[in-house]
Amino acid sequence: MAEESGEKSFDATPHRRQQAREKGQVAYSQDLGSAAMLLAAAGLLQAMGAKIVDTTVGLVQRNLTEVTDITGDRQLLLGEVQKILLSVGVTLLPMMMLLMLAAVGASVFQVGFLFVPERLAPDFSRVSPLAGMKRIVSLQGVMRLGFGLLKVAIVTTVAGVTLWLRRVEILEAGALDIGQLATLLVDLTISTLLWVGGALLMLAIFDFAFQKWKHEQDLKMTHQEIKEEMKNMQGDPQVAARRRQIQRQLVMNRMSSSVPKADVVITNPTELAVALKYEHGEMAAPVVVAKGAGVLAQRIRRLALENNIPIVERKPLAQLLYKEVEINHPVPDGSYAAVAEVLAYVYKLKGKKVPSSPRRAA
């Protein structure tokens, strides 16, 4: 019933997964990157907070307490601005770099190293009002909107509770000097980031698990899709079967003409059959004119019986010739003595004169 209705009830094949990955279709949660950045920011503030406070307090004190002659000189103002930007940049730039690494690390953790240039190309369907409306009113859009509202509510609640628990310190902040106020602000920021980041991390883990499940569901295939993929990768099964049938027929036809000309058929006794031909004075060594296993071996033995070709059982020799010698090629030097013994037996069986042992041409 699933096959007839086209239901996607089969797991995705490795080829389909690779195609989806090449198109950028992977399980990914943006919240996991956001949580990683928040937690990394909290850790960096914990490690570098004192330096940030010192830099901030120094800038404020220098610009508010030092008495300077305000002349409106443009160069003087630009110089002061450059000093402030340089001080802030030296302090914050390492933090920005580490936060970027945290975001990249979260992405690599989810999907590995993946570069899809097609995703960078402009796609006007993404800015189409009609397409956007369809995404909003779809079941997936409603679920995404609901999860987003839930996420905002949880994060807001966690941040509010965190600040509420420290409301006394916040209310008394007006009596602090600049340094103490900066320290309090950094401490409040760290605690808030830790709690919000932890809550967002829990939501991100749930979201990533859901995205993983949804991605697997989207990749599932119908029976017809699997057949089409096999056809594209291996060719049409009917054409391949027809090709194999033609090849078997050609082999059978070749056997029908070559086995009757053979001098002996060496068997395994039933699994393998090798037909040999030797013409004294014309061949340097016996030649394999036909060989086969299974059905082909049965065909060779049948042709041999129909044409009164002797069948000799030599299991090791049959295995050696079948494995190492191609059709219309002479037997190797290592097996020549065993083949000569078989030929001598066949000649005596037929009442013919045993020819002198030929030697392979140098």
Secondary structure, DSSP 8 states (H G I E B T S, - for coil): -HHHHT---B---HHHHHHHHHTT-----HHHHHHHHHHHHHHHHHHHHHHHHHHHHHHHHHHHHS-------HHHHHHHHHHHHHHHHHHHHHHHHHHHHHHHHHHHHHH-S---GGGGS--GGGG-HHHHHHHHHSHHHHHHHHHHHHHHHHHHHHHHHHHHHTHHHHHGGGGS-HHHHHHHHHHHHHHHHHHHHHHHHHHHHHHHHHHHHHHHHHH-B-HHHHHHHHHHHH--HHHHHHHHHHHHHHHHHHHHHHGGG-SEEEESSSSEEEEEE--TTT-SS-EEEEEEETHHHHHHHHHHHHTT--EEE-HHHHHHHHHH--TTEE--GGGHHHHHHHHHHHHHHHT-----------
